[in-house]
Amino acid sequence: MKSCLPPDPNPTKPEQAMPPLSCDAHCHVFGPADRFPYAPDRSYTPPDAPYEHLVALHDFLGFDRGVIVQASCHGTDNTAMLDAIARGQGRYRGVAIVDDGIDEKGLAALDAGGVRAVRFNFVQHLGGRPDMRVFWRVLDRVAEMGWHVVLHLDANDIVELQDVLGKIRVPFVIDHMGRVQAAQGVEQEPFRLLVALMRDNPLAWVKVCGAERVSVGKRPFDDAIPFARTLIETAPDRVLWGTDFPHPNISKDMPNDGGLVDLMFRFCPDETLRKRLLVDNPARLYDFN
């Protein structure tokens, strides 16, 4: 089973201060495995990155809030995420992974625990597309909860799933700029379709993070800037940003989390837009009081 590299243990201090109530809208907790075991059918095994590591990073970088996204290595056991949200005492919200067996009681428990969305992985290295019958049944339940859905896609999925995306009737968030590839330029078909989706569909949101996944893979990942900037300009009220700490499945340059914050300031230099990106948009979508 594939293992993951650990995150950079020495984040640099960001060159500029974050706005008050800034939210890291995409981060993870992993383990510790002796308390929160990883899923037996996982496709990778990460190094432990428990709640304490996440809080220390957020305090250092200047994030007051965060959205903890359930990763596939924990499967549908959302216990580690729920524990972290509870320990944060209002600082965190969550995105869960569920299966078709989830019932109203289970969804209500997740909602009470701070979960506001479910996530589906479509990317090939994490197992590919889910059972679409389950996908639609879960989305019906999500609609009843007032939640949204987070979609982890490969770039080609943006092309192939146009009909599916058009049929979704709840807010949906596309992770990591759709994992488009910077080397193919802003005129590549997946990115053109993503921009059109953000322009035309008021239910569509996108995370302009994951620069290290969009980039050719060399720090400081500046080749991702035109993609993030275009998406922010297209839909400034429906964009989010996060660190993706602790960066699972990075095989090229491991990002430095302080460097990623500096990169965000370069592709979003306007103070008003930055407040929407980091404060207003996540507060609205994730129900921060």
Backbone as a ProteinNet text record, in pm:
[ID]
protein_1_A
[PRIMARY]
MKSCLPPDPNPTKPEQAMPPLSCDAHCHVFGPADRFPYAPDRSYTPPDAPYEHLVALHDFLGFDRGVIVQASCHGTDNTAMLDAIARGQGRYRGVAIVDDGIDEKGLAALDAGGVRAVRFNFVQHLGGRPDMRVFWRVLDRVAEMGWHVVLHLDANDIVELQDVLGKIRVPFVIDHMGRVQAAQGVEQEPFRLLVALMRDNPLAWVKVCGAERVSVGKRPFDDAIPFARTLIETAPDRVLWGTDFPHPNISKDMPNDGGLVDLMFRFCPDETLRKRLLVDNPARLYDFN
[TERTIARY]
85	0	88.2	50.5	130.1	128.7	244	252.6	271.6	247.9	256	374.1	428.1	530.5	467.7	542.7	491	492.2	413.9	418.2	550.2	579.1	697.9	684.6	780.7	767.3	801.9	848.2	893.7	824.1	694.2	625.8	685.6	694.4	744.6	631.3	666.5	565.8	520	388.8	342.4	390.3	415.7	468	364.3	234.2	127.4	32.4	-33.5	-126	-259	-318.8	-449.4	-557.8	-667.9	-780	-839.4	-894.8	-963.4	-1072.5	-1087.3	-1186.3	-1159.3	-1034.5	-998.8	-1020.2	-1059.6	-1092.6	-1006.5	-939.5	-874.3	-983.1	-1033.5	-1153.7	-1125.3	-1000.2	-970.5	-848.2	-870.1	-761	-809.3	-716.3	-748.6	-689.8	-747.4	-682	-668.1	-551.4	-524	-485.1	-566.9	-534.5	-545.3	-461.6	-357.2	-414.7	-343	-395.9	-426.1	-355.6	-383.6	-515	-567.8	-697.6	-805.2	-770.2	-863.6	-803.7	-826.5	-762	-801.5	-710.5	-737.9	-822.4	-894	-985.2	-908	-955.7	-884.7	-869.5	-966.1	-961.5	-904.5	-830.1	-773.9	-673.6	-652.1	-555.2	-418.7	-407.7	-278.8	-281.7	-164.5	-151.2	-72.5	-135.8	-64.8	9.8	109.1	161.6	53.6	50.8	-45	-30.7	-144.1	-147.6	-268.5	-257.2	-373.2	-413.8	-520.8	-579.7	-475.6	-387.6	-289.7	-200.4	-164	-79.8	-155.3	-283.5	-363.2	-381.7	-415	-435.5	-306.4	-193.4	-66.1	-36.5	-65.2	-42.4	-134	-260.9	-355.9	-320.6	-280.5	-238.3	-116.4	-24.6	98.4	70.2	-17.3	-44.9	-144.2	-230	-326.1	-468.5	-503.5	-640.7	-722	-836.1	-926.1	-1027.5	-1047.8	-1147.9	-1091.8	-1160.3	-1118.1	-1231.1	-1220.3	-1313.2	-1232.7	-1262.3	-1190.3	-1262.6	-1191.9	-1249	-1210.2	-1309.4	-1281.8	-1206.7	-1096.8	-1016.5	-1043.8	-1016.4	-1053.3	-980.9	-866.2	-792.4	-867.7	-962	-1046.7	-1182.5	-1206.7	-1332.4	-1452.6	-1556.3	-1680.1	-1682.5	-1571.2	-1560.9	-1513.6	-1607.9	-1580.2	-1540.2	-1504.7	-1483.4	-1370.5	-1257.5	-1143.4	-1181.1	-1253.2	-1296.7	-1393	-1490.4	-1588.2	-1521.9	-1424.1	-1350.3	-1278.2	-1215.7	-1143.3	-1238.5	-1354.8	-1452.1	-1497.8	-1526.9	-1573.1	-1466.8	-1342.2	-1234.3	-1210.3	-1246.8	-1227.7	-1329.2	-1437.2	-1538.7	-1588.5	-1628.5	-1685	-1588.4	-1462	-1361.3	-1369.1	-1421.8	-1416.9	-1554.3	-1567.9	-1679	-1621.2	-1711.4	-1662.9	-1734.5	-1664.5	-1718.2	-1700.1	-1809.2	-1805.3	-1803.2	-1760.3	-1781.7	-1882.7	-1989.2	-2093.7	-2121.8	-2190.6	-2233.8	-2385.6	-2437.1	-2582	-2652.6	-2574.7	-2635.4	-2665.8	-2625.6	-2649.9	-2799.9	-2848.6	-2991	-3011.3	-3136.8	-3166.8	-3099.5	-3095.1	-3030.5	-2881.1	-2818	-2675.5	-2647.4	-2730.2	-2711.7	-2733.5	-2833.8	-2860.1	-2741.8	-2679.3	-2562.9	-2445.9	-2426.5	-2319.9	-2347.3	-2472.3	-2509	-2483.8	-2525	-2502.6	-2354	-2274.3	-2130.2	-2054.5	-2126.2	-2061.7	-2038.8	-2090.3	-2075.8	-2177.9	-2133.7	-2222.1	-2220.4	-2151.7	-2142.1	-2098.1	-2117.7	-2059.9	-1965	-1869.3	-1769.1	-1771.4	-1756.7	-1741.9	-1611.3	-1533.6	-1410.7	-1439.1	-1393.6	-1401	-1262	-1156.5	-1021.6	-977.5	-903.1	-868.5	-782	-684.6	-593.5	-658.2	-780.8	-855.1	-972.7	-971.7	-1074	-1170.8	-1164.8	-1252.1	-1393.1	-1482.8	-1618.2	-1696.9	-1777.9	-1865.2	-1981.7	-2056.2	-2181.8	-2276.6	-2314.9	-2391.7	-2533.6	-2584.3	-2715.9	-2707.2	-2598.3	-2576.1	-2555.3	-2479.1	-2451.6	-2581.6	-2675.1	-2798.9	-2886.8	-2887	-2967.2	-2911.9	-2779.5	-2719.6	-2747.1	-2740.1	-2766.7	-2909.9	-3004.2	-3141.2	-3146.9	-3072.8	-3070.9	-2997	-2891.6	-2817.3	-2908.4	-2990.3	-3081.8	-3174.7	-3221.9	-3311.6	-3241.3	-3109.3	-3032.9	-2991.6	-3006.3	-2955.9	-2804.2	-2745	-2600.8	-2565.3	-2437.2	-2389.7	-2302.5	-2253.6	-2169.6	-2035.9	-1929.4	-1794.3	-1750.8	-1700.5	-1662.5	-1512.3	-1446.2	-1302.9	-1288.6	-1256.7	-1257.8	-1118.5	-1099.6	-988.7	-1032.2	-935	-967.7	-1060.9	-1036.4	-1121	-1264.2	-1285.3	-1422	-1505.4	-1442.5	-1516.5	-1577.8	-1506.7	-1557	-1664.1	-1634.9	-1720.8	-1847.7	-1846.2	-1959.4	-2042.1	-2036	-2112.2	-2261.7	-2315.6	-2458.4	-2488.8	-2400.7	-2419.5	-2415.3	-2315.7	-2302.5	-2424.4	-2480.4	-2597.6	-2723.7	-2724.7	-2843.6	-2840.3	-2726.4	-2716	-2800.1	-2881.6	-2975.4	-2943.2	-2823.3	-2774.3	-2644.2	-2599.6	-2468.6	-2361.6	-2267.6	-2159.2	-2026.4	-1924.7	-1791.7	-1694.6	-1621.8	-1520.7	-1385.4	-1321.6	-1192.6	-1079.2	-981.1	-848.7	-854.2	-943.7	-953.3	-977.2	-1044.7	-1073.1	-951.2	-838.3	-714.2	-674.4	-703.2	-653.7	-501.1	-438.3	-293.3	-237.8	-158.9	-106.8	-29.2	38.7	120.6	37	-94.8	-180.2	-246.8	-218.5	-262.5	-407.8	-440.8	-576.2	-679	-634.2	-727.6	-764.8	-712.3	-747.9	-897	-955.1	-1100.2	-1152.9	-1090.3	-1146.1	-1153.6	-1052.4	-1055.4	-1156.8	-1167.4	-1269.3	-1408.4	-1434.2	-1564.3	-1585.3	-1478.1	-1489.1	-1521.8	-1456.3	-1484.9	-1629.1	-1674.4	-1812.8	-1911.2	-1878.9	-1965.2	-1975.8	-1862.5	-1863.3	-1936.3	-1929.4	-1996.2	-2147.8	-2191.6	-2330.8	-2417.1	-2355.4	-2433.5	-2419	-2524.1	-2513.1	-2495.6	-2512.1	-2489.3	-2344.4	-2263.8	-2126.5	-2030.3	-1947.2	-1838.5	-1709	-1596.2	-1467.9	-1365.2	-1279.5	-1166.7	-1045	-991.9	-876.7	-747	-749.6	-631.1	-581	-483.8	-424.4	-330.8	-268.6	-176.4	-66.5	-24.7	81.2	33.5	-97.6	-153	-180.4	-209	-229.9	-96.5	0.5	132.8	205.2	309.8	399.3	470.9	461.9	510.1	633.8	670.9	791.7	754.5	800.6	777.5	841	773.7	657.4	522.3	514.8	388.2	320.2	399.2	341.6	269.2	294.6	224.6	75.5	34.4	-108	-180	-104.6	-165.6	-270.9	-247.1	-350.2	-482.7	-478.8	-600.7	-679.8	-611.3	-678.9	-733.5	-654.8	-697.4	-821	-823.5	-938.5	-1065	-1055.4	-1173.5	-1224.8	-1133.6	-1174.5	-1245.7	-1193	-1255	-1390.4	-1405.5	-1529.4	-1642.9	-1612.3	-1717.9	-1664.8	-1643.7	-1580.1	-1659.4	-1789.6	-1872.7	-1888.3	-1821.2	-1833.8	-1697.1	-1596.9	-1463.2	-1419.3	-1339.8	-1285.2	-1137	-1064.4	-921.6	-883.8	-792.7	-743	-602.8	-540.4	-402.3	-390	-489.1	-482.7	-385.6	-348.1	-263.6	-328.4	-252.8	-107.5	-62.2	-137.3	-93.8	-72.9	-177.9	-161.7	-132.8	-52.9	-24.5	51.1	132	220	347.3	378.8	496.3	608	578.8	681.3	725.2	735.2	777.2	668	704.8	609.7	595.3	472.7	456.3	489.6	529.8	543.5	415.5	349.3	217.6	223.2	329.8	345.8	366.5	439.5	458.3	329.3	239.4	110.1	25.1	32.6	-37.9	17.3	148.6	208.8	164.5	154.4	106.6	-36.4	-120.9	-258.8	-263.4	-176.7	-173.3	-129.7	-48	-5.5	-117.4	-198.5	-305.2	-434.4	-440.9	-556.4	-507.2	-446.6	-388.2	-489.8	-612.1	-714.4	-772.8	-768.9	-811.1	-958.2	-1043	-1186.4	-1215.8	-1154.1	-1172.9	-1117.5	-1007	-944.1	-1034.1	-1102.7	-1195	-1310.9	-1359.6	-1464.2	-1411.1	-1292.6	-1232.3	-1208.9	-1157	-1110.6	-1210	-1301.3	-1389.7	-1537.2	-1583.5	-1727.3	-1782.5	-1716	-1768.1	-1772.8	-1664	-1674.2	-1770.1	-1781.9	-1876.5	-2018.7	-2050.5	-2185.1	-2211.3	-2116.5	-2139.2	-2135.5	-2049.6	-2028.8	-2094.3	-2177.7	-2262.4	-2181.4	-2075.2	-2002.5	-2081.1	-2097.5	-2170.6	-2081.4
-119.7	0	124.2	220.1	342.5	423.3	477.2	568.7	710.2	808.2	949.1	1016.3	1115.7	1197.6	1284	1316.6	1406.8	1550.5	1638.2	1780	1843	1957.8	2034.1	2069.7	2028.6	2052.6	2194.8	2277.1	2412.2	2517.1	2538.8	2641.2	2778.8	2856.9	2993.2	3084.9	3193	3290.6	3367.9	3375.8	3451.7	3596	3648.9	3784.9	3889.6	3855.5	3948.3	3879.1	3959.3	3905.4	3869.1	3763.9	3721.5	3813	3834.7	3910.8	3839.5	3912.9	3847.3	3753.8	3641.1	3537.6	3464.6	3466.8	3390.8	3242.4	3172.5	3031.1	2951.9	2850.3	2749.9	2652	2666.3	2593.8	2455	2408	2272.1	2221.7	2140.8	2081.8	1947.4	1868.1	1732.9	1705.5	1608.3	1544.4	1397.1	1340.8	1199.1	1134.6	1040.2	967.9	1054.9	1021.9	919.4	778.6	695.6	565.4	475.4	492.4	406.2	442.5	559.4	599.9	602.2	647.9	656.4	578.7	448.5	365.3	407.3	384.6	411.2	298.5	330.8	234.3	115.6	-5.9	-122.6	-120.7	-61.9	-61	68.5	144.1	272.2	249.1	352.9	344.1	398.6	462.6	513	521.6	523.8	539.5	666.1	765.8	890.6	884.1	969.3	986.7	1050.3	1015.8	1078.8	1231	1298.1	1444.9	1481.4	1468.2	1481.6	1626.5	1640.8	1771.9	1870.6	1826.7	1917.5	1980.9	1905.6	1958.7	2065.4	2037.6	2132.1	2263.2	2255.9	2376.7	2458.4	2392	2463.3	2535.1	2469.7	2534	2654.7	2639.1	2750.1	2867.7	2840.9	2948.9	3021.7	2946.7	3004.7	3087.7	3037	3106.5	3221.6	3214.5	3321.6	3289	3159.3	3120.1	3107.2	3173.9	3162.8	3050.7	3006.1	2904.9	2803.7	2690.1	2590.5	2495.3	2434.4	2330.3	2202.5	2104.2	1977	1882.6	1843.7	1761.8	1615.9	1529.1	1386.6	1336.4	1266.9	1211.8	1063.1	1009.7	871.9	770.7	806.8	709.3	672.4	756.9	723.5	669.3	663.7	608.8	681.8	605.2	665.2	674.9	643.4	661.5	803.8	890.5	1033.5	1071	971.4	994.9	1092.8	1078.4	1167.7	1312.3	1332.6	1467.1	1523.7	1444.1	1490.9	1523.1	1442.9	1470	1604.1	1630.5	1756.8	1876.3	1862.8	1972.3	2000	1894.5	1912.5	1980.3	1940.3	1999.1	2144.6	2182.1	2320.2	2417.6	2368.2	2451	2566.8	2533.3	2631.9	2684.6	2649.1	2697.6	2624.6	2501.5	2417.1	2368.7	2346.3	2274.8	2155.4	2067.9	1947.2	1912.6	1833.5	1773.4	1623.1	1547.7	1404.7	1322.9	1198.2	1097.1	997.5	972.1	879.7	779.9	672.7	576.6	568.1	475.4	466.8	418.5	368.9	319.2	426	548.6	655.8	680.6	693	717.2	856.1	891.5	1025.5	1050.4	948.4	963.4	990.4	918.3	939.1	1076.2	1121.9	1255.8	1362.8	1342.8	1440.4	1448	1333.8	1333.8	1408.3	1388.6	1460.7	1611.4	1648.1	1790.1	1852.1	1782.8	1833.1	1841.9	1755.8	1757.1	1859.4	1940.6	2047.2	2019.8	1908.3	1876.2	1955.9	2008.1	2087.5	2042.7	1931.6	1885.8	1740.4	1677	1545.6	1559.2	1467.7	1471.1	1340.5	1353.8	1238.5	1250.7	1142.6	1134.5	1072.3	1139.4	1085.6	1054.3	1100.7	1091.1	945.5	914.3	776.4	713.1	787.2	724.9	699.7	748.9	722.1	628.4	564	463.9	497	619.3	653.9	689.9	692	742.7	656.2	721.7	646.3	585.3	499.9	448.7	567.7	600.8	722.9	712.1	590.7	577.3	619.6	579.9	622.3	773.3	824	967.9	1048.3	1013.1	1090.1	1071.1	950.9	929.2	1010.9	1014.4	1093.7	1242	1287.4	1429.8	1467.1	1376.8	1405	1426.5	1346.4	1361	1488.4	1520.4	1644.3	1765.3	1762.5	1874.8	1894.6	1785.3	1794.7	1854.6	1834.8	1885.8	2031.9	2084.3	2218.6	2220.9	2105.8	2094.4	2118.1	2100.4	2102.6	1980	1964.3	1851	1902.5	1833	1865.7	1756.9	1798.5	1706.3	1712.3	1599.3	1589	1522.6	1602	1558.4	1560.2	1476.9	1494.9	1594.1	1657	1758.9	1705.1	1583.1	1528.6	1507.1	1490.6	1474.7	1599.6	1715.7	1838.9	1834.8	1772.8	1757.2	1649.2	1534.6	1417.4	1425.4	1506.4	1511.9	1639.3	1703.1	1825.8	1805.1	1694	1668.5	1647.3	1574.1	1550.4	1681.4	1764.5	1891	1979.7	1973.9	2054.7	2009.1	1883.6	1829.9	1844.2	1882	1894.1	2012.6	1989.9	2092.6	2142.7	2115.2	2172.7	2244	2336.5	2395.8	2287	2300.7	2203.4	2276.3	2220.4	2280.1	2187.9	2240.9	2162.9	2188	2079.3	2089.2	2125	2198	2213.5	2259.5	2357.3	2412.1	2303.5	2194.5	2085.4	2005.2	2025.9	1954.9	1970.7	2089.4	2117.8	2124.9	2107.6	2102.2	2230.6	2302.7	2432.6	2423.1	2312.4	2298	2305.2	2281.6	2283.6	2419.3	2516.3	2653.4	2679.8	2808	2846.6	2822	2790.3	2763.1	2616.1	2532.4	2390.3	2373.5	2271.7	2253.5	2238.7	2158.5	2148.7	2282.6	2366	2494.1	2589.1	2590.9	2675.2	2636.9	2506.9	2461.8	2494.9	2486.8	2523.5	2671.9	2756.3	2899.8	2927.1	2860.9	2879.4	2832.9	2722.4	2672.1	2774.3	2832	2930.3	3057.8	3090.7	3211.6	3193.5	3072.1	3054	2981.8	2906.5	2824.8	2879.4	2939.3	3001.1	2900.4	2770.9	2668.4	2623.5	2660.6	2612.1	2698.7	2632	2694.1	2622.8	2687.4	2623.7	2665.5	2571.5	2601.9	2634.1	2754.2	2796.7	2760.4	2643.2	2591.5	2470.1	2400.9	2288.3	2332.2	2450.3	2498.6	2397.8	2324	2224.9	2107.5	2088.9	1981.7	2029.7	2157.5	2217	2245.3	2288	2325.8	2206.3	2236.5	2130.1	2065.5	2127.3	2062.1	2121.1	2241.5	2304.8	2428.5	2432.7	2551	2672.2	2790.8	2825.1	2809.6	2732	2698.6	2820.6	2917.3	3039.1	3013.3	2899	2871.1	2844.4	2828.7	2812.9	2946.6	3056.1	3186.8	3226	3214.8	3259.2	3185.5	3060.4	2981.4	3029.7	3046.3	3094.1	3234.8	3320.3	3460.4	3466.3	3386.7	3387.2	3341.6	3238.4	3187.9	3288.2	3354.4	3456.2	3570.9	3614.4	3724.8	3684.2	3556.3	3508.9	3499	3450.6	3428.8	3462.7	3590	3626.9	3589.4	3566	3529.1	3378.2	3298.9	3152.9	3085.6	3146.2	3088.4	3069.9	2966.3	2933	2903.6	2908.3	2873.5	2798.9	2704.4	2632.5	2580.9	2536.8	2490.4	2350.8	2264.2	2121.3	2048.3	2109.9	2041.8	1910.3	1801.5	1786.4	1736.7	1770.3	1749.5	1603.1	1521.4	1379.5	1357.9	1256.2	1210.1	1310.9	1395.8	1483.3	1405.5	1396	1319.4	1407.7	1536.6	1629	1718.1	1848.3	1936.6	1944.8	1915.7	1932.8	2081.8	2134.2	2277.2	2312.8	2436.7	2494.6	2574.3	2550.3	2610.9	2762.6	2816.3	2961.5	3012.9	2937.3	2975.4	2972.5	2879.1	2875.2	2997.1	3042.4	3165.1	3283	3291.6	3399	3390.7	3268.7	3250.7	3301.2	3272.1	3320.6	3472.9	3538.8	3684.9	3735.4	3658.7	3701.7	3687.7	3580.4	3569.4	3638	3685.2	3762	3885.6	3981.6	4097.6	4200.3	4195.6	4293.7	4261	4356.2	4331.9	4294.6	4358.5	4330.2	4189.1	4149.3	4013.7	3910.5	3943.4	3850	3826.3	3929.7	3912.2	3820.8	3832.6	3740.5	3597.1	3580.3	3448.7	3379.8	3452.7	3392.7	3403.2	3499.7	3525.3	3510	3593.7	3601.8	3475.2	3425.6	3309	3183.8	3147.3	3028.4	3045.7	3167.4	3189.7	3162.1	3203.5	3183.7	3037	2972.2	2835.9	2736.2	2761.5	2663.9	2704.3	2807.2	2838.3	2871.7	2950.8	3000.8	3116.3	3113	3221.6	3344.7
0	0	0	-83	-96.9	31.9	67.6	180.8	129.3	215.9	177.7	246.1	179	241	350.5	454.6	558.1	508.9	571.4	534.2	575.8	517.6	555.8	704.4	788.5	932.1	974.4	880.8	914.3	828.7	850.9	771.5	797.3	691.9	705.5	749.5	815.6	856.7	733.5	706.7	590.6	594.2	474.5	463.8	501.2	489.4	524.8	623.1	703.9	803	738.5	787.9	740	795.2	721.3	776.2	897.4	991.4	1103.9	1055.3	1124	1093.8	962.6	916.2	796.8	820.2	712.7	719.8	622.3	673.3	589.9	548.4	427.1	385.1	330.3	341	297.3	371.3	474.1	550.4	603.5	652.4	696.6	834.4	902.7	1017.4	984.4	1014.6	991.9	1124.4	1167.9	1289.6	1414.3	1518	1516	1500.7	1424.6	1384.6	1502.5	1614.1	1728.4	1796.9	1766.6	1820	1713.1	1593	1480.7	1363.5	1357.9	1255.1	1113.8	1021.3	880.1	821.2	714.3	652.8	595.5	615.4	562.5	410.5	339	193.1	136	217.6	171.9	59.5	-21.3	-130.8	-92.3	23.3	71.8	223.2	281.8	426.4	455.1	515.4	542.9	675.6	694.4	830.6	917.8	1043.9	1133.7	1128.8	1122.3	1129.7	1214.8	1345.1	1433.4	1455.1	1530.1	1560.5	1611.6	1700.8	1759.7	1653.7	1551.3	1443.8	1365	1338.1	1260.2	1335.6	1463.1	1542.9	1551	1571.5	1579	1448.6	1334.5	1204.9	1188	1219	1202.7	1293.2	1414.5	1503.9	1447.2	1390.5	1336.2	1211.6	1123	997.1	1013.5	1115.6	1138.3	1096.6	1091.7	1060.2	1188.5	1192.6	1306.6	1290.3	1165.5	1136.1	1036	1025.9	928.8	895.6	777.7	734	716.8	800.3	798.2	702.6	598.6	492.3	515.9	522.1	537.1	414.6	437.8	329.4	315.3	196.6	166.6	253.3	310.1	391.8	518.9	562.5	677.1	633.2	501.8	452.1	506.3	539.6	590.4	742.7	806.8	951.5	977.9	1009.3	1025.4	1168.5	1249.7	1392.1	1419.3	1348.7	1373.6	1342.6	1232.6	1196.5	1300.3	1342.8	1440.8	1574	1612.4	1735.7	1726.9	1612.4	1594.7	1597.7	1533.5	1534.1	1676.8	1752	1889.4	1975	1957.4	2036.6	1999	1876.6	1832.9	1889.7	1946.4	2014.2	1927.2	1805.3	1714.2	1610.2	1623.2	1528	1394	1395.3	1276.2	1233	1101.9	1041.5	966.2	917.2	853.5	724.9	642.8	520.4	535.2	533.8	561.4	433.6	445.8	343.5	400.4	325.9	370	258.1	294.9	193.8	194.6	116.4	99.3	225.7	321.9	444.4	547.2	522.6	619	630	751.9	772.8	831.9	857.2	907.8	1042.2	1126.6	1256.8	1239.6	1148.2	1123.5	1067.2	973.7	917.5	1024	1109.6	1215.6	1311.4	1339.4	1428.3	1365.1	1235.4	1166.3	1167.4	1143.2	1142.6	1279.9	1385.1	1520.7	1552.2	1487.5	1508.8	1427.5	1348.1	1273	1126.7	1075.6	933.1	853.3	738.3	653.7	507.8	479.1	340.3	337.5	222.7	195.8	76.7	71.1	-35.5	-113.6	-246.2	-333.8	-410.8	-407.8	-485.7	-621.8	-726.5	-862	-918.2	-851.9	-909.8	-917	-1022.9	-1052.5	-943.4	-891.6	-795.6	-660	-641.4	-517.6	-542.1	-658.4	-685	-795.6	-850	-960.6	-917	-1012.3	-988.3	-891.3	-809.5	-719.5	-795.8	-728.9	-782.2	-795.7	-917.4	-938.1	-883.4	-868.6	-805.1	-658.8	-592.6	-454.6	-449	-542.6	-549.9	-548.7	-634	-643.6	-519.9	-463.9	-342.4	-225.9	-212.9	-105	-127.1	-251.2	-277.2	-241.7	-260.5	-218.5	-66.9	7.8	153.3	195	123.6	150.1	133.4	29.5	5.5	123.7	181.8	296.7	417.9	427.7	541.9	523.7	402	375	358.8	327.4	307.5	161.2	130.9	-7	-30.2	-153.1	-187.9	-240.8	-202.3	-247.8	-344.8	-461.1	-567.6	-590.7	-572.2	-599	-735.3	-835.3	-974.6	-1035.2	-1137.5	-1229.8	-1337	-1403.6	-1503.9	-1611.6	-1659.7	-1765.7	-1720.3	-1588.6	-1538.8	-1565.4	-1565.2	-1591.4	-1731.1	-1823.8	-1960.6	-1965.5	-1905.9	-1920.3	-1835.7	-1730.8	-1638.9	-1653.8	-1767.6	-1787.3	-1760.9	-1807.4	-1787.8	-1639.4	-1570.3	-1427.1	-1349.7	-1377.1	-1305.5	-1327.8	-1446.6	-1476.6	-1406.2	-1358.8	-1292.9	-1141.2	-1084.4	-938.8	-891.5	-789.1	-742.7	-602.4	-554.7	-429.1	-461.3	-376.1	-400.3	-406	-499.3	-510.2	-525.5	-460.3	-455.3	-527.2	-622.8	-694	-629.1	-586	-517.6	-613.8	-561.7	-624.1	-770.8	-798	-934.6	-1038.2	-995.3	-1087.5	-1127.9	-1056.5	-1086.8	-1233.9	-1290.7	-1425.4	-1420.6	-1534.5	-1539.9	-1600.3	-1522.3	-1564.8	-1694.7	-1716.5	-1836.8	-1964.4	-1953.7	-2072.1	-2095.6	-2009	-2032.9	-1999.4	-1991.1	-1951.4	-2061.2	-2182.5	-2291.3	-2301.5	-2214.6	-2218.9	-2194.6	-2254.9	-2249.7	-2106.7	-2018.7	-1883.2	-1811.6	-1829.4	-1759	-1821.3	-1952.6	-2016.3	-1969	-1956.9	-1909.7	-1762.3	-1682.7	-1541.2	-1525.9	-1602.1	-1596.5	-1639	-1745	-1790.2	-1683.8	-1617.3	-1510	-1397.7	-1358.3	-1251.3	-1292	-1417.1	-1466.8	-1474.7	-1513.8	-1552	-1449.5	-1357	-1264.6	-1122.9	-1067.3	-934	-821.2	-848.6	-746.3	-740.5	-838.3	-848.4	-767.3	-687.5	-613.2	-651.5	-624.6	-654	-549.3	-513.7	-426.2	-512.5	-492.9	-572	-498.7	-435.3	-367.8	-445.4	-387.8	-458.4	-568	-551.7	-654.6	-683.5	-580	-598.9	-683.8	-696.1	-778.4	-920.7	-935.3	-1067.3	-1136.3	-1059.3	-1110	-1171.1	-1246.5	-1292.9	-1175.6	-1057.3	-937	-875.8	-916.1	-862.7	-782.7	-657.5	-575.9	-643	-632.2	-547.4	-616.3	-727.2	-793.6	-857.1	-900.8	-958.7	-1090.3	-1155.3	-1280.7	-1257.1	-1130.8	-1100	-1084.7	-1076.6	-1049.7	-1152.4	-1284.3	-1379.1	-1363.9	-1324.1	-1307.7	-1185.8	-1073.6	-952.7	-973.5	-1033.9	-1052.9	-1142.3	-1248.7	-1339.8	-1268.6	-1187.5	-1117	-1014.4	-944.6	-846.9	-917.1	-1028.8	-1102.9	-1161.7	-1195.6	-1257.4	-1157.1	-1037.2	-936.6	-798.2	-768.3	-641.6	-518.5	-530.9	-416.2	-400.1	-486.3	-478.2	-491.3	-431.8	-428.7	-283.6	-261	-129.8	-145.6	-34.3	-39.2	87.9	73.7	190	166.3	272.2	264.2	204.3	227.3	196.6	287.6	400.3	498.7	540	551.3	536.9	399.6	294.3	155.1	119.4	128.9	95.6	-53	-79.9	-216.1	-301.3	-239.9	-316.8	-349.6	-478.4	-520.5	-573.8	-593.7	-642.8	-527.4	-547.3	-438.3	-332.2	-207.6	-97.7	-68.4	-68.5	-42.3	101.4	119.8	252.3	278.2	389.6	410.2	420	477.3	475.4	334.2	253	113.2	35	68.5	0.2	35.8	159.5	196.7	116.6	104.2	25.2	-120.7	-174.1	-311	-324.8	-225.2	-228	-232.2	-157.3	-161.5	-299.4	-369.6	-503.5	-605.8	-594.2	-694.4	-650.7	-526.7	-481.1	-406.2	-477.3	-409.2	-362	-416	-380.3	-243.2	-151.5	-13.4	-3.3	-83.7	-79.4	-127.2	-238.7	-289.4	-192.1	-128.8	-35.9	86.1	130.9	243.6	204	82.1	37.1	35	-21.1	-37	97	193	318.1	432.7	427.6	542	503.3	413	387	322.8	219.7	147.9	235.5	303.3	388.5	506.2	559.1	668.7	622.4	501	445.4	413	349	304.2	419.7	519.3	626	758.2	753.5	868.7	992.9	975.8	1092.3	1153.1	1280.9	1348.9	1363.8
[MASK]
+++++++++++++++++++++++++++++++++++++++++++++++++++++++++++++++++++++++++++++++++++++++++++++++++++++++++++++++++++++++++++++++++++++++++++++++++++++++++++++++++++++++++++++++++++++++++++++++++++++++++++++++++++++++++++++++++++++++++++++++++++++++++++++++++++++++++++++++++++++++++++++++++

